[in-house]
Amino acid sequence: MQREKTGGFFMEIEGRQRVIVSGCQGISTYTEECVGYRTPFGEVLIYGTGLEMGCMTPEGATVSGRIGRIEFQ
């Protein structure tokens, strides 16, 4: 498990099965191959297969499925 925290934005990566994003400001993309979130630092794109967005609260959101890569734009 990796953790990265920067100025209100926090991402927890649980292997290739789940990502928890805290401090996101909204959803920019949502398909089975890509889930994107707006953050204070730009956009975070999570790519993979069979991606599903779990709960989304004001504190954060979860994505599960087979995670292939994560990009920051």
Rosetta blueprint (number, residue, H / E / L):
1 M L
2 Q E
3 R E
4 E E
5 K E
6 T E
7 G L
8 G L
9 F E
10 F E
11 M E
12 E E
13 I E
14 E E
15 G L
16 R L
17 Q L
18 R E
19 V E
20 I E
21 V E
22 S E
23 G L
24 C L
25 Q L
26 G E
27 I E
28 S E
29 T E
30 Y E
31 T L
32 E L
33 E L
34 C E
35 V E
36 G E
37 Y E
38 R E
39 T E
40 P L
41 F L
42 G E
43 E E
44 V E
45 L E
46 I E
47 Y E
48 G E
49 T E
50 G E
51 L E
52 E E
53 M E
54 G E
55 C E
56 M E
57 T E
58 P L
59 E L
60 G E
61 A E
62 T E
63 V E
64 S E
65 G E
66 R E
67 I E
68 G E
69 R E
70 I E
71 E E
72 F E
73 Q L
